[in-house]
Amino acid sequence: MTVESVLVVGSGSADLLAALSLKKKLPSLKVQVVSSSRLGIIGVGEGTVPYVVNFIHQYLGMDEYRFFNEVDPVYKLGVRFTWGKRDYFDYTFSQNQWAFQAPDLQRPSGFFARFGHHGIDLPGALMEKNKALPTRGAGSPDLPPAGNLVAWHLENHSFASWLDQSCEEAGVEMPEGEIKSVHQDETGSISRIELKDGQSLSADLFVDASGFRTELLGKILSEPFDSFHDSLFCDRAVVGGWDCKPGEPILPFTTSDTMQSGWCWRIDHPHRINRGYVYSSKHISDEEAEREFREFCPDLNTTRLVTFRSGRHQRVWVKNVVAIGNAAGFVERPN
Ligand SMILES: Cc1cc2nc3c(=O)[nH]c(=O)nc-3n(C[C@H](O)[C@H](O)[C@H](O)COP(=O)(O)OP(=O)(O)OC[C@H]3O[C@@H](n4cnc5c(N)ncnc54)[C@H](O)[C@@H]3O)c2cc1C
């Protein structure tokens, strides 16, 4: 099968990144992204890991200066877990956080962790001080080799608009509309998608990036879904935040706090702190979760509820459909 055209269903972050990657790596490919502004995107997913930094700048070769100007990310050095016996535990992205052996020590750092683990490596020491990066002369950041130690917090709307713009500049076509019907050929492969406004879109390969709706892989091709609800209980999140107050520090890490029936993230941005309480609806009602969330974070403004499921489709590539992002699978775990 020769693939000359690809249609991506959805314009969330997974969808636009897929479209951008295809167009950057295979410029002659016709790539279309269809999305519905009425259905919108899930709008959570702001904490990243270093692979994302590598992917965007090294693999795709996107300009760092422009990215920083337009997206304004916050450097993320790791995750602070406030649970368990210790007051907190800082996990950093340096791959040898516990295996690192300083020249003057006889054992790796992990051996000494029971005496105290704060600041055990450089990113951990910076997290202790709420500092993002060491500086060179004149206060400019001393960046580590690309993407090795550092990830980002990305604000959804600025990341999405950077992705939108980058896709457009790369030559991705972006028709707007909601799926009305999906047509299959005699082999069961998808041949064409019709939108509610009458547009008809065809392609050789379809990327189902429609989020939890799984419009193609789940609804049309009926690929079985293996749920992980027996072991991963959380299925909802109440999400909110507040605008930074004058002088409020911007934390260069994601925080993951223990709650009664789940956990709560904190993701800092330059002008806003976002929080989300991920919980199990079998163990707490939405009203109680909202109350507990507000007691824990008194500065919250408005909140909204996000429902999700943990699990994955058995196959993510079926016939001429490849599912990515939440349409393929989702594993809820504390950041
Ligand atoms: C509680 C929670 C916390 C998370 N935290 C993180 C995190 O910290 N970091 C992280 O990287 N990820 C996180 N994620 C995952 C993150 O949400 C997703 O990886 C990311 O948003 C990608 O989503 P998506 O593009 O697959 O789906 P969505 O953003 O939902 O996009 C789906 C797209 O499909 C379109 N669509 C759907 N149906 C139709 C239709 N019928 N017709 C036309 N268009 C349609 C929608 O309009 C939308 O554009 C989290 C997820 C949850 C649930």
Ligand as a Chemical Component Dictionary entry (heavy atoms), coordinates in Angstrom:
data_LIG
# 
_chem_comp.id                   LIG 
_chem_comp.type                 NON-POLYMER 
_chem_comp.pdbx_formal_charge   0 
_chem_comp.three_letter_code    LIG 
# 
loop_
_chem_comp_atom.comp_id 
_chem_comp_atom.atom_id 
_chem_comp_atom.alt_atom_id 
_chem_comp_atom.type_symbol 
_chem_comp_atom.charge 
_chem_comp_atom.model_Cartn_x 
_chem_comp_atom.model_Cartn_y 
_chem_comp_atom.model_Cartn_z 
_chem_comp_atom.pdbx_ordinal 
LIG C1  C1  C 0 -6.578  13.744 34.258 1  
LIG C2  C2  C 0 -5.587  13.806 33.130 2  
LIG C3  C3  C 0 -4.315  14.357 33.354 3  
LIG C4  C4  C 0 -3.382  14.399 32.321 4  
LIG N1  N1  N 0 -2.154  14.950 32.553 5  
LIG C5  C5  C 0 -1.237  14.967 31.572 6  
LIG C6  C6  C 0 0.056   15.562 31.760 7  
LIG O1  O1  O 0 0.375   16.130 32.802 8  
LIG N2  N2  N 0 0.927   15.547 30.728 9  
LIG C7  C7  C 0 0.603   14.984 29.511 10 
LIG O2  O2  O 0 1.428   15.003 28.598 11 
LIG N3  N3  N 0 -0.597  14.433 29.317 12 
LIG C8  C8  C 0 -1.499  14.405 30.310 13 
LIG N4  N4  N 0 -2.726  13.851 30.069 14 
LIG C9  C9  C 0 -2.990  13.273 28.748 15 
LIG C10 C10 C 0 -3.405  14.374 27.801 16 
LIG O3  O3  O 0 -4.723  14.751 28.070 17 
LIG C11 C11 C 0 -3.359  13.876 26.410 18 
LIG O4  O4  O 0 -2.201  13.115 26.194 19 
LIG C12 C12 C 0 -3.307  15.006 25.425 20 
LIG O5  O5  O 0 -4.193  16.019 25.777 21 
LIG C13 C13 C 0 -3.641  14.507 24.073 22 
LIG O6  O6  O 0 -4.997  14.307 23.941 23 
LIG P1  P1  P 0 -5.574  13.893 22.576 24 
LIG O7  O7  O 0 -5.036  14.772 21.503 25 
LIG O8  O8  O 0 -5.441  12.428 22.410 26 
LIG O9  O9  O 0 -7.144  14.175 22.806 27 
LIG P2  P2  P 0 -7.984  15.534 22.891 28 
LIG O10 O10 O 0 -7.211  16.682 23.407 29 
LIG O11 O11 O 0 -9.268  15.180 23.600 30 
LIG O12 O12 O 0 -8.323  15.836 21.367 31 
LIG C14 C14 C 0 -9.306  15.116 20.647 32 
LIG C15 C15 C 0 -9.599  15.862 19.365 33 
LIG O13 O13 O 0 -10.501 15.120 18.565 34 
LIG C16 C16 C 0 -11.540 15.961 18.097 35 
LIG N5  N5  N 0 -12.755 15.162 17.864 36 
LIG C17 C17 C 0 -13.279 14.206 18.686 37 
LIG N6  N6  N 0 -14.416 13.723 18.142 38 
LIG C18 C18 C 0 -14.585 14.352 16.954 39 
LIG C19 C19 C 0 -15.571 14.294 15.931 40 
LIG N7  N7  N 0 -16.634 13.484 16.013 41 
LIG N8  N8  N 0 -15.444 15.105 14.847 42 
LIG C20 C20 C 0 -14.384 15.942 14.724 43 
LIG N9  N9  N 0 -13.417 16.057 15.669 44 
LIG C21 C21 C 0 -13.528 15.275 16.759 45 
LIG C22 C22 C 0 -11.716 16.994 19.210 46 
LIG O14 O14 O 0 -12.363 18.158 18.752 47 
LIG C23 C23 C 0 -10.248 17.232 19.586 48 
LIG O15 O15 O 0 -9.653  18.181 18.716 49 
LIG C24 C24 C 0 -3.710  13.854 31.062 50 
LIG C25 C25 C 0 -4.980  13.322 30.835 51 
LIG C26 C26 C 0 -5.904  13.280 31.855 52 
LIG C27 C27 C 0 -7.267  12.679 31.574 53 
# 
loop_
_chem_comp_bond.comp_id 
_chem_comp_bond.atom_id_1 
_chem_comp_bond.atom_id_2 
_chem_comp_bond.value_order 
_chem_comp_bond.pdbx_ordinal 
LIG C1  C2  SING 1  
LIG C2  C3  SING 2  
LIG C2  C26 DOUB 3  
LIG C3  C4  DOUB 4  
LIG C4  N1  SING 5  
LIG C4  C24 SING 6  
LIG N1  C5  DOUB 7  
LIG C5  C6  SING 8  
LIG C5  C8  SING 9  
LIG C6  O1  DOUB 10 
LIG C6  N2  SING 11 
LIG N2  C7  SING 12 
LIG C7  O2  DOUB 13 
LIG C7  N3  SING 14 
LIG N3  C8  DOUB 15 
LIG C8  N4  SING 16 
LIG N4  C9  SING 17 
LIG N4  C24 SING 18 
LIG C9  C10 SING 19 
LIG C10 O3  SING 20 
LIG C10 C11 SING 21 
LIG C11 O4  SING 22 
LIG C11 C12 SING 23 
LIG C12 O5  SING 24 
LIG C12 C13 SING 25 
LIG C13 O6  SING 26 
LIG O6  P1  SING 27 
LIG P1  O7  DOUB 28 
LIG P1  O8  SING 29 
LIG P1  O9  SING 30 
LIG O9  P2  SING 31 
LIG P2  O10 DOUB 32 
LIG P2  O11 SING 33 
LIG P2  O12 SING 34 
LIG O12 C14 SING 35 
LIG C14 C15 SING 36 
LIG C15 O13 SING 37 
LIG C15 C23 SING 38 
LIG O13 C16 SING 39 
LIG C16 N5  SING 40 
LIG C16 C22 SING 41 
LIG N5  C17 SING 42 
LIG N5  C21 SING 43 
LIG C17 N6  DOUB 44 
LIG N6  C18 SING 45 
LIG C18 C19 SING 46 
LIG C18 C21 DOUB 47 
LIG C19 N7  SING 48 
LIG C19 N8  DOUB 49 
LIG N8  C20 SING 50 
LIG C20 N9  DOUB 51 
LIG N9  C21 SING 52 
LIG C22 O14 SING 53 
LIG C22 C23 SING 54 
LIG C23 O15 SING 55 
LIG C24 C25 DOUB 56 
LIG C25 C26 SING 57 
LIG C26 C27 SING 58 
# 
